[in-house]
Amino acid sequence: MIIAGTLLLPDTDGERPGVRLAEGWLRTDAGRIVEVHEGGLPASFDLGGDGHLISPGFIDTHMHIPQFDLVGAHGMSLLDWLDQVTFPNEARWADPDYALSMTERVIDQLLSVGTTSFVGYATVHHEATKRALGCCSRRGLRAVVGQVLIDQEAPDSMLRDADACITETESLLNDWPAQPEQRTQGNRVSTAVTPRFAITCSEGLLKAAGDLARKHDAYIQTHLAEMRPELEAVAKLHGGPDYTSVYHRAGLLSARTLLGHCIYLNDSERRLIAETGSVAAHCPTANSFLRSGTMNREKLIDDGVTISLGSDIGGGYERSMIRVGRSMIEATFNAHPGGVPSPSIAEAWWQITAGNADAMGWPDTGRIQENAEADLVVINPDIPWQTAHNPLGMVMFAYDDRWVRATVVNGEVSHSANS
């Protein structure tokens, strides 16, 4: 397949990573990009054309599959929102058929906004999580999905025995291993060890989760320091010296760990996250919606912490990673009014593509280059973006989901605006 237009290419020559634009075309074959050519459009092509932006597929590093149906539950703080909205909705995943049907719908939504890779939470339900993993695999996405681990401080419908949590997660790790060489050919799906957060996990469950992740060299995903009352509850349940140390003590900090939010961290916590190579998953729309606070992204970067970006649906209200990238710029400005400059437009585009891929350790995803995975989005803005003062700025800030003409996953058209 030949795809032509204005290509969004990686640009690492500056002080901060970014992207650049170049007219050209690419050819895909067997799920890979096999040719990339700059400088004019070919005489014939399969997708794109003049005025089209060809971007790598977008990557979402923190979201909750079961929460897509509860977007917009406004007016509550995090802990009340969990108890009154989230847990009752997640209880519906006790029905595996419902979970499968919902996962199909969620993938349709993701593809319609150009997301081709994601890291997501399922629920405490084992069979439901298994169905979600299988669905992601059949649809061809690159995905990391975890069964949520909870054994305390939650409604009865969400509580599980700690040993059962670990046994079931290990079963999923055996079926959906973290290492590519252990998977069946073409399968890009793996499971993650997923303690929801320290409030809902006993010390024993946290330690068992850390041991399990280390045994399988698995991804770990959890939440950290999203709001102040959460910090107080963690200190009461687990002691100190601080929230991050609770995870470190359990062996949960590693280069494969994604820590959602990371708003309220002290200097030693930031250093610990950097030293262990753990990733801070920034979720600006959710932080704004739940009034949790604002991550100091620049401070984390200065301290050597790797940052990724996530929608955090359903606390987050934007499915499109382009709009989440825009929110990242605005959140950084709001954290430093008149001070530290916000990320550039080019850096925001890099973050939702190659930046998130790099944070996940996916060197052949999220970029247009030869031998990269053929995950692509064909965008046709209906505004004169190519002649704008900042073309990518115009596309990002005026963005309309209807501009997505096609989403290509693993070399196949998985969403088309014409279908």
LINPEDA-V120948 format. One record per pair of residues at least 12 apart in sequence whose C-alpha atoms are under 7 Angstrom apart, sorted by sequence separation. I is the first residue (numbers start at 1). J is the second residue. D is the distance in Angstrom with one decimal. If there is no record, write none. Layout:
i=I j=J d=D
i=I j=J d=D
//
This chain:
i=8 j=20 d=5.9
i=9 j=21 d=6.1
i=25 j=37 d=5.4
i=133 j=145 d=6.5
i=178 j=190 d=5.2
i=231 j=243 d=6.5
i=354 j=366 d=4.4
i=405 j=417 d=4.9
i=8 j=21 d=5.0
i=24 j=37 d=5.4
i=25 j=38 d=6.6
i=176 j=189 d=6.5
i=177 j=190 d=5.3
i=178 j=191 d=6.6
i=311 j=324 d=6.2
i=329 j=342 d=5.5
i=353 j=366 d=4.5
i=354 j=367 d=5.5
i=404 j=417 d=6.9
i=7 j=21 d=5.6
i=8 j=22 d=6.9
i=24 j=38 d=4.2
i=176 j=190 d=4.6
i=177 j=191 d=6.5
i=329 j=343 d=5.6
i=353 j=367 d=6.6
i=6 j=21 d=6.3
i=7 j=22 d=5.3
i=23 j=38 d=5.8
i=24 j=39 d=5.1
i=176 j=191 d=5.6
i=6 j=22 d=5.5
i=7 j=23 d=5.9
i=22 j=38 d=6.1
i=23 j=39 d=5.4
i=24 j=40 d=5.1
i=25 j=41 d=6.2
i=149 j=165 d=6.0
i=193 j=209 d=6.5
i=6 j=23 d=4.2
i=7 j=24 d=6.3
i=23 j=40 d=5.6
i=24 j=41 d=5.4
i=5 j=23 d=5.8
i=6 j=24 d=6.1
i=129 j=147 d=5.7
i=173 j=191 d=5.8
i=262 j=280 d=6.2
i=5 j=24 d=5.8
i=172 j=191 d=6.5
i=261 j=280 d=6.7
i=4 j=24 d=5.9
i=5 j=25 d=6.2
i=193 j=213 d=6.2
i=258 j=278 d=6.3
i=259 j=279 d=6.0
i=260 j=280 d=6.1
i=261 j=281 d=5.7
i=4 j=25 d=4.1
i=126 j=147 d=6.5
i=255 j=276 d=6.3
i=257 j=278 d=5.0
i=258 j=279 d=4.8
i=259 j=280 d=4.9
i=260 j=281 d=4.7
i=261 j=282 d=5.2
i=3 j=25 d=5.6
i=4 j=26 d=6.5
i=125 j=147 d=6.8
i=147 j=169 d=6.6
i=254 j=276 d=5.2
i=255 j=277 d=4.4
i=256 j=278 d=6.5
i=257 j=279 d=6.0
i=258 j=280 d=6.0
i=259 j=281 d=5.6
i=260 j=282 d=6.5
i=261 j=283 d=5.9
i=381 j=403 d=5.3
i=2 j=25 d=7.0
i=3 j=26 d=5.5
i=122 j=145 d=6.6
i=124 j=147 d=5.6
i=253 j=276 d=6.0
i=254 j=277 d=5.7
i=255 j=278 d=4.8
i=258 j=281 d=6.1
i=325 j=348 d=5.3
i=380 j=403 d=5.0
i=2 j=26 d=5.7
i=3 j=27 d=6.4
i=66 j=90 d=6.0
i=117 j=141 d=5.8
i=118 j=142 d=6.7
i=119 j=143 d=5.7
i=120 j=144 d=6.2
i=121 j=145 d=5.6
i=122 j=146 d=5.8
i=123 j=147 d=5.5
i=124 j=148 d=4.6
i=169 j=193 d=6.8
i=254 j=278 d=5.1
i=325 j=349 d=7.0
i=379 j=403 d=5.3
i=380 j=404 d=6.4
i=2 j=27 d=4.5
i=116 j=141 d=5.7
i=117 j=142 d=4.6
i=118 j=143 d=5.0
i=119 j=144 d=4.7
i=120 j=145 d=4.9
i=121 j=146 d=5.3
i=122 j=147 d=5.4
i=123 j=148 d=4.9
i=124 j=149 d=6.0
i=193 j=218 d=6.8
i=197 j=222 d=5.6
i=244 j=269 d=5.9
i=253 j=278 d=5.9
i=282 j=307 d=6.8
i=290 j=315 d=6.7
i=379 j=404 d=4.5
i=380 j=405 d=6.6
i=1 j=27 d=5.6
i=2 j=28 d=6.5
i=116 j=142 d=6.7
i=117 j=143 d=5.5
i=118 j=144 d=6.5
i=119 j=145 d=6.0
i=120 j=146 d=6.7
i=121 j=147 d=6.7
i=122 j=148 d=6.2
i=124 j=150 d=7.0
i=192 j=218 d=6.1
i=193 j=219 d=6.2
i=194 j=220 d=5.8
i=196 j=222 d=5.3
i=197 j=223 d=5.2
i=279 j=305 d=6.7
i=280 j=306 d=6.3
i=281 j=307 d=5.9
i=282 j=308 d=6.0
i=283 j=309 d=6.1
i=285 j=311 d=6.9
i=286 j=312 d=6.1
i=289 j=315 d=6.7
i=378 j=404 d=6.0
i=379 j=405 d=5.6
i=1 j=28 d=5.3
i=121 j=148 d=6.6
i=192 j=219 d=4.8
i=193 j=220 d=4.7
i=194 j=221 d=5.1
i=195 j=222 d=5.7
i=196 j=223 d=6.5
i=197 j=224 d=7.0
i=279 j=306 d=5.1
i=280 j=307 d=5.0
i=281 j=308 d=4.7
i=282 j=309 d=4.8
i=283 j=310 d=5.1
i=289 j=316 d=6.7
i=325 j=352 d=6.6
i=377 j=404 d=7.0
i=378 j=405 d=5.5
i=1 j=29 d=6.8
i=100 j=128 d=6.9
i=192 j=220 d=5.3
i=193 j=221 d=6.5
i=194 j=222 d=5.9
i=279 j=307 d=5.7
i=280 j=308 d=6.2
i=281 j=309 d=5.3
i=282 j=310 d=6.0
i=283 j=311 d=5.8
i=378 j=406 d=5.2
i=99 j=128 d=5.4
i=103 j=132 d=5.9
i=192 j=221 d=6.7
i=279 j=308 d=6.7
i=281 j=310 d=6.2
i=283 j=312 d=6.0
i=286 j=315 d=4.6
i=377 j=406 d=6.0
i=378 j=407 d=6.3
i=263 j=293 d=6.7
i=270 j=300 d=6.6
i=274 j=304 d=5.4
i=286 j=316 d=3.7
i=377 j=407 d=4.6
i=94 j=125 d=6.0
i=96 j=127 d=6.0
i=100 j=131 d=5.6
i=104 j=135 d=6.9
i=263 j=294 d=6.1
i=274 j=305 d=4.5
i=285 j=316 d=4.9
i=286 j=317 d=6.9
i=321 j=352 d=6.4
i=376 j=407 d=5.9
i=377 j=408 d=6.2
i=93 j=125 d=6.6
i=96 j=128 d=4.5
i=100 j=132 d=5.8
i=103 j=135 d=7.0
i=263 j=295 d=4.4
i=271 j=303 d=6.5
i=273 j=305 d=6.5
i=285 j=317 d=6.5
i=376 j=408 d=4.9
i=90 j=123 d=6.3
i=99 j=132 d=6.9
i=262 j=295 d=6.5
i=263 j=296 d=6.8
i=270 j=303 d=6.7
i=375 j=408 d=5.3
i=376 j=409 d=6.7
i=94 j=128 d=7.0
i=124 j=158 d=6.4
i=199 j=233 d=6.7
i=374 j=408 d=7.0
i=375 j=409 d=4.6
i=93 j=128 d=6.1
i=96 j=131 d=6.9
i=199 j=234 d=5.6
i=224 j=259 d=5.8
i=226 j=261 d=5.4
i=297 j=332 d=6.6
i=374 j=409 d=6.4
i=375 j=410 d=5.4
i=5 j=41 d=6.7
i=198 j=234 d=6.2
i=220 j=256 d=6.1
i=221 j=257 d=5.8
i=222 j=258 d=6.5
i=223 j=259 d=5.3
i=224 j=260 d=5.8
i=225 j=261 d=6.6
i=226 j=262 d=6.0
i=296 j=332 d=6.9
i=374 j=410 d=5.0
i=375 j=411 d=6.5
i=4 j=41 d=6.1
i=219 j=256 d=4.8
i=220 j=257 d=4.5
i=221 j=258 d=4.8
i=222 j=259 d=5.4
i=223 j=260 d=4.4
i=224 j=261 d=6.1
i=225 j=262 d=5.1
i=226 j=263 d=5.6
i=227 j=264 d=6.9
i=294 j=331 d=6.6
i=373 j=410 d=6.2
i=374 j=411 d=4.8
i=65 j=103 d=6.7
i=218 j=256 d=6.9
i=219 j=257 d=5.9
i=220 j=258 d=6.2
i=221 j=259 d=6.1
i=222 j=260 d=6.1
i=223 j=261 d=6.6
i=224 j=262 d=5.3
i=225 j=263 d=5.7
i=226 j=264 d=6.8
i=178 j=217 d=6.9
i=225 j=264 d=5.2
i=285 j=324 d=6.6
i=296 j=335 d=6.5
i=178 j=218 d=5.3
i=210 j=250 d=5.8
i=211 j=251 d=6.8
i=225 j=265 d=6.8
i=4 j=45 d=6.5
i=65 j=106 d=6.9
i=178 j=219 d=6.9
i=210 j=251 d=4.7
i=294 j=335 d=6.6
i=3 j=45 d=5.9
i=126 j=168 d=6.5
i=210 j=252 d=4.7
i=285 j=327 d=6.4
i=309 j=351 d=7.0
i=2 j=45 d=5.0
i=3 j=46 d=5.8
i=4 j=47 d=6.4
i=5 j=48 d=5.6
i=162 j=205 d=5.6
i=166 j=209 d=6.7
i=207 j=250 d=4.2
i=284 j=327 d=6.0
i=308 j=351 d=7.0
i=309 j=352 d=6.8
i=2 j=46 d=5.3
i=3 j=47 d=4.8
i=4 j=48 d=5.1
i=5 j=49 d=4.9
i=206 j=250 d=5.7
i=207 j=251 d=6.5
i=284 j=328 d=5.8
i=1 j=46 d=6.1
i=2 j=47 d=6.7
i=3 j=48 d=5.7
i=4 j=49 d=5.3
i=5 j=50 d=5.5
i=143 j=188 d=6.6
i=144 j=189 d=5.9
i=145 j=190 d=6.6
i=146 j=191 d=5.2
i=149 j=194 d=5.9
i=150 j=195 d=6.7
i=5 j=51 d=6.6
i=6 j=52 d=6.1
i=7 j=53 d=6.2
i=8 j=54 d=6.1
i=142 j=188 d=4.8
i=143 j=189 d=4.9
i=144 j=190 d=5.0
i=145 j=191 d=4.8
i=146 j=192 d=4.5
i=148 j=194 d=5.1
i=149 j=195 d=4.5
i=150 j=196 d=6.5
i=153 j=199 d=6.6
i=154 j=200 d=6.4
i=5 j=52 d=5.1
i=6 j=53 d=4.9
i=7 j=54 d=4.9
i=8 j=55 d=5.1
i=141 j=188 d=6.7
i=142 j=189 d=5.6
i=143 j=190 d=6.5
i=144 j=191 d=5.2
i=145 j=192 d=5.7
i=146 j=193 d=5.9
i=147 j=194 d=6.1
i=148 j=195 d=5.8
i=149 j=196 d=5.8
i=153 j=200 d=5.1
i=284 j=331 d=6.4
i=308 j=355 d=6.9
i=309 j=356 d=6.6
i=345 j=392 d=6.8
i=5 j=53 d=5.9
i=6 j=54 d=5.8
i=7 j=55 d=6.4
i=144 j=192 d=6.2
i=146 j=194 d=5.4
i=148 j=196 d=5.8
i=152 j=200 d=4.9
i=308 j=356 d=5.2
i=345 j=393 d=5.8
i=5 j=54 d=6.1
i=151 j=200 d=6.2
i=152 j=201 d=5.8
i=137 j=187 d=6.2
i=150 j=200 d=5.3
i=151 j=201 d=5.4
i=152 j=202 d=6.5
i=137 j=188 d=6.8
i=150 j=201 d=5.3
i=151 j=202 d=6.5
i=308 j=359 d=6.1
i=137 j=189 d=5.8
i=307 j=359 d=6.9
i=136 j=189 d=6.9
i=306 j=359 d=6.6
i=65 j=120 d=6.3
i=58 j=114 d=5.9
i=59 j=115 d=5.8
i=63 j=119 d=6.6
i=64 j=120 d=5.2
i=65 j=121 d=6.1
i=66 j=122 d=6.3
i=133 j=189 d=7.0
i=57 j=114 d=5.8
i=58 j=115 d=4.5
i=59 j=116 d=6.3
i=60 j=117 d=6.4
i=61 j=118 d=5.4
i=62 j=119 d=5.5
i=63 j=120 d=4.8
i=64 j=121 d=4.7
i=65 j=122 d=5.8
i=57 j=115 d=5.7
i=58 j=116 d=5.8
i=59 j=117 d=4.8
i=60 j=118 d=4.6
i=61 j=119 d=4.7
i=62 j=120 d=5.8
i=63 j=121 d=6.4
i=64 j=122 d=6.3
i=57 j=116 d=5.2
i=58 j=117 d=6.7
i=59 j=118 d=5.5
i=60 j=119 d=6.3
i=227 j=292 d=5.1
i=91 j=157 d=6.3
i=226 j=292 d=6.3
i=227 j=293 d=6.9
i=91 j=158 d=6.9
i=326 j=396 d=6.6
i=326 j=397 d=6.9
i=323 j=396 d=6.9
i=322 j=396 d=6.1
i=279 j=359 d=6.8
i=62 j=260 d=6.9
i=113 j=320 d=5.4
i=78 j=290 d=6.1
i=77 j=290 d=5.6
i=76 j=290 d=6.5
i=77 j=291 d=6.8
i=62 j=281 d=6.6
i=61 j=281 d=6.8
i=71 j=313 d=6.8
i=71 j=314 d=4.7
i=70 j=314 d=5.9
i=71 j=315 d=6.7
i=68 j=313 d=6.1
i=72 j=317 d=6.5
i=67 j=313 d=6.1
i=68 j=314 d=5.5
i=71 j=317 d=5.7
i=61 j=308 d=6.6
i=63 j=310 d=6.5
i=67 j=314 d=4.7
i=61 j=309 d=5.9
i=62 j=310 d=4.4
i=63 j=311 d=5.9
i=64 j=312 d=6.5
i=60 j=309 d=6.5
i=61 j=310 d=4.8
i=62 j=311 d=6.2
i=63 j=312 d=4.1
i=64 j=313 d=5.7
i=60 j=310 d=4.9
i=62 j=312 d=5.3
i=63 j=313 d=5.1
i=64 j=314 d=6.7
i=60 j=311 d=6.4
i=116 j=375 d=6.4
i=60 j=321 d=6.8
i=58 j=321 d=6.5
i=114 j=377 d=5.6
i=141 j=409 d=6.5
i=140 j=409 d=6.4
i=140 j=410 d=6.5
i=113 j=401 d=5.9
i=113 j=404 d=6.7
i=59 j=352 d=5.7
i=114 j=407 d=5.7
i=116 j=409 d=6.3
i=58 j=352 d=5.6
i=59 j=353 d=5.8
i=58 j=353 d=5.2
i=61 j=356 d=6.9
i=57 j=353 d=6.7
i=111 j=407 d=6.2
i=56 j=353 d=6.3
i=59 j=356 d=6.2
i=112 j=415 d=6.3
i=111 j=415 d=6.0
i=58 j=366 d=6.9
i=57 j=366 d=6.1
i=56 j=366 d=5.2
i=56 j=367 d=5.3
i=56 j=368 d=6.0
i=57 j=375 d=5.0
i=56 j=375 d=6.0
i=57 j=376 d=4.4
i=56 j=376 d=4.4
i=57 j=377 d=5.4
i=55 j=376 d=5.7
i=56 j=377 d=6.0
i=54 j=376 d=7.0
i=55 j=377 d=5.2
i=54 j=377 d=5.9
i=55 j=378 d=6.6
i=54 j=378 d=4.9
i=53 j=378 d=6.1
i=54 j=379 d=6.3
i=52 j=378 d=6.7
i=53 j=379 d=5.0
i=19 j=346 d=5.2
i=52 j=379 d=5.5
i=53 j=380 d=6.3
i=18 j=346 d=4.7
i=19 j=347 d=6.9
i=52 j=380 d=4.5
i=18 j=347 d=4.3
i=51 j=380 d=6.4
i=17 j=347 d=5.9
i=19 j=349 d=6.8
i=48 j=378 d=6.2
i=18 j=349 d=7.0
i=19 j=350 d=5.8
i=18 j=350 d=5.0
i=17 j=350 d=6.9
i=36 j=369 d=6.3
i=36 j=370 d=6.3
i=35 j=370 d=5.6
i=33 j=369 d=6.7
i=34 j=370 d=5.1
i=33 j=370 d=5.2
i=34 j=371 d=5.6
i=33 j=371 d=5.2
i=32 j=371 d=5.6
i=33 j=372 d=5.5
i=32 j=372 d=5.7
i=33 j=373 d=6.2
i=32 j=373 d=4.5
i=33 j=374 d=5.3
i=31 j=373 d=6.1
i=32 j=374 d=4.6
i=31 j=374 d=5.3
i=28 j=374 d=6.4
i=10 j=367 d=6.5
i=9 j=367 d=6.8
i=9 j=368 d=5.8
i=32 j=410 d=6.9
i=31 j=410 d=4.4
i=32 j=411 d=6.4
i=31 j=411 d=4.1
i=30 j=411 d=6.5
i=29 j=411 d=6.7
i=28 j=411 d=6.3
//
